[in-house]
Amino acid sequence: MPRYDFRCRACGSTFEVSRSMSASNDPATCPEGHDDTVKLLSTVSMTGGAAAPQTGGGCCGGGCCS
């Protein structure tokens, strides 16, 4: 189940909520009980192996940029 980061505007704490994607925009209450929260834009982290380096082809990898 996806986890979403929220920040409480009242106390400034950040916290995670696990919920389905269909409920991703539902309001969340902070652990201190405040209702004034905002969902944060989070980055995706992939683990489990190193990425293979890209060589040649494409712009900025194939020398087409000046």
Order of alpha helices (4+ residues) and beta strands (2+ residues): beta-beta-beta
